[in-house]
Amino acid sequence: MEVQGILGVLILLADVYAILQIAGSSAENGKKALWIVLVLLLPIIGVIIWYLAGPGRPS
C-alpha cells in the first residue's frame, strides 16, 4: 500500500471519529450540524479545528 493510501485511510478514520464524537456531544443540534459540515468539507483542517475548539472541549 502506498503512503498516500495509508494517509488517506488515517484521515478517513479521524473524520469518522470526529463526526461520531460531535454527534454524541451535548451541543445543540445546529452546532453539531455545522461542525459535521466543517469536518466533511475540510477533512484535515476541519478535524484539527474540531479537536482544538469543538463541542465538548473545555473553554
Secondary structure, DSSP 8 states (H G I E B T S, - for coil): --HHHHHHHHHHHHHHHHHHHHHTSSS-HHHHHHHHHHHHHSHHHHHHHHHHHSTT---
